[in-house]
Amino acid sequence: MANQLDLEEQEQLDELKHFWSKYGSLISGVLMVVLLGLAGWNGYHYWQRSQAAQASAMFDEMAKSLASADVAKAERTFNDMKDRYASATYTQQAGLALAKMAADAGKAEIAKSALQWVSEKARDDGYAAVAQLRLANLYLDAKQYPEALKALDTVKSDEFAALVADRRGDILLLQGQRDAAKAAYLSAFKAFDERSEYRRLVRVKLNALGVEPEAPKPAATNAANGGN
C-alpha cells in the first residue's frame, strides 16, 4: 500500500514537473507583469500624494504673497510650482490667484501669462474654463476683441456655456454687431437658470437692445389665414 502511494505521489510530482517545465516561464512572466503593475500603480498614487502635499506647502507661500499684495514674489512662487508640480490642483489655483492679483494691480501681462498657462495645462475643465473666461475679460478690457473671442472659443465645459454666450454678446456689441450680440444674449438668457440673478442682467441687456426675450409671439388671425 505504501509503495502504491509512493508511486502515485511520484506520478503527480512528475506531472507537476512536466507542467512547470512547459508553462513555468509563462506563469512567472505573467506574475511579474502583474506585480510590477501593482507596484507602479501604488507608486504613482504615492507620487501624486507627495506632489500634492508639497504643492500645498508652496501654495501657503503663495497665500502669504497674496496677503501682502507682493505680485513679484507671488509670480516667483507660481513659476516654481509650475516647474515642480505642474499637474497639481494647487498649482492651477495658484495661477488663478496670481492672475487676479496681477490684474487688480494693473499688471495685465502677468495676469494673461498665468491664465494662459492654466487654460492650457489644467486637467480640470472647470479651472480651464475659468481661466479662459478671465483671459477673455482681460482682452476685452484692452479692446482686443478678436483675441477675446478666441479665448471664449476655447471654453469646452458646457457648464459655462451661458457665461460664454453672455460675454460673447458684450464683445460683439462693442464691435457694433448688434444682431449678432442679440443672438448671443438670447442664447445666454435661455441657458441661465430662471432663478439666476445673472439671467436678469442679461434681460436688461436685451431690453436695452429692444428685445423682450419672453414676449409671446402674436398669434396668426383667422383673417390672415383666410378663415372666418
N, C-alpha and C positions, 0 to 999 in steps of 0.2 A: 504493500500500500504506500509506504514511504517512497519507494522507487518510482511508483506511478506519479505521485505528487511532484517528485523532483523532475520527472520528465515533462510534466505539464508546465511547471514553472520555467523549465529551460526553453520549452517551445514558445511560451509567452515572451520570455526575455529575448529570444532570437527574433520574434516578430517585431518587438519594440525596437530592437537594434536596426532591423531592416527598414522599418518605417522612419526612424530618425535619420538613418543614412540617406534616405530618399528625400525627405521633406524637412530635415532639421535646419538646413541653411535658409530655406524659405521662411520657416516659422521664426527663426532668430531675426531675420531681416525685418519681418512684419512687426515683431515686438519692438525692435529697435526704433522703427519709424514711429510707432505709437508712443513710446516712451519719450522720444525726442520731441514729438508734437506736444505732448502734455507739458514737458519741461519748458518748451518755447512759449506755450500759452500762458503758463504761470509766470514765466519770466517777463513776458510782455506786460501782463497786468501789474506785476510788481513795479516794472519800469514806469508805467503810466501813473501809478500811485505816487511813486517817488518824484516824478516830474511835477505832478500836481502840487505836492507838498512844498517843493522848492519854489515853484512859481507863486504859490500863495504867500510865501515869505517875502518874495520880491514885490508882490502886489501891496504888501504892507508898507514897503518903502515908497511905492507909488502914491499910496494914500496920504503919506506924510507930505510928499511934494505937492499934492493937490491942496492939502490943508493950508500950506504956506504959499500957495499960488506961484510955485517955482517951476515955470514951464521948462526951463533948460534942464533942471535935474530930473523932472518927470520924463522928458524926452530921452535922456540917457538911460534911465531905468527901463523904459519901454524898449529901447534898442537892445539892451542886454537880454530882456525877456524874449524878444524875437529871435535873437541868436541862439539862446539856450533852450527855450521852451515854446517853440513856435506853435505846437499843437495844443497847448494847454488853454483851457477856457479862461483862466485868469489873464492870459496874455491878450486875448480878444477883448476882454472887459477893460484892460489897461489901455488898449488902443482907443476905445470909445471914450474913456475918461480923459485921456490926453487930448483928444480931438476937441472935446467940449471946452476944456480949459484953455487950449490954444486959441480957439475961435473967439471965446469971450475976451481974450487978451489981445485980439486983433492980429494974431499970428496965423493967418489963413493957410499959408503953405504947409506949416507943420501939421495943422488940422487935416488938410487934404491928404498929406502923405500917410498919416495914421489911419484915416478912414479907407484909403485905397488899399492899404495892406490888409485891414480887417475884411474888407469886401472880397478880397481875392483869396485869403488864407483861412477864413473862418470855416470850421466844419459844420457849425450850426447855421442853418438857413436864416434863423431869426436875427442873429448877430450880423450876418452878412447884409440882410435887408435893411436893418437899422443904419448900418454904415453907408449903404448906398443912398438911402433917403437923406441922410445928413450931408453926404457929399453933394447931392443934387441941390440942397439948400445953399451950400457954400457957393456953388457955381451960379445959382440964381441970384444971390446977393451981389456977386461980382458981374452980373449981367452977361454971363457966359451961357447963353440959353441952349445952344447945341450940345455943349458938354453936360448941362443939367439933364437934358432929355436922354442922353446916352447913359447917364448914371441910373436913371429910372428904368431904362430898358433892361438893365442887368438884374433887377429885382425878380427873383424866381418864386418867392414864397407867396402863395395865394392869400395868406392871412393879411398881407399888406396891400392887397390889390386896391382897396378903397382909398388908402392914403396915397398910393402911387397915382391913381386917376385924378385925385384932387390936386396934387402938386403939378401934375401934367397940365391940368386946366389953368393953373396960375401962370405957368411958363408960356403956354400958348396965348393966353390973354395979353401978357406983356409983349408978345411978339405981334400983336394986332390980329391974331387969328381967332376972331370971336366965335364963329360957328364951330370950329374945332374945340375951342375952350368949353362951349356949352355942352358938346357931346361928352367931353371928359368929365365935366361936373355932374352931368346926369348919370354917367356910369358910376361915379363915386357915390352919389346920392342913393342909388339903388343898392350898392354894395354895403353901405353902412347899416348897422342895426338901427331900427326905428327909434330906439331909446337913446341913441348916441347923441351927445352934445355936438359932436363934430358934424353930424348929419344936419343939424340946424344951421351951422355955419355955412355948409355947402348950399343949403337952401337960400341963405342970404345972398350968396354969390350969384346963384341962378336968378333970383329976383332982380338983382342989380342989372342983369343982362336981359330982363324982360321975360323970364321963363318961370312958370309956376309948375314945378315937377309933378304935383299931384292933381293938377287941374283936370277934370273929366273931359273927355273928348265929346264934342257936340254930336248928338245922335242924328242920324240921317232922317229927314222928314219923309212922310209918305208922298208929299208933293214932289220932292226931289227924286223919289224913286218911281214916280209916275203912278202912285197909288191914290186911293180916295182920301 
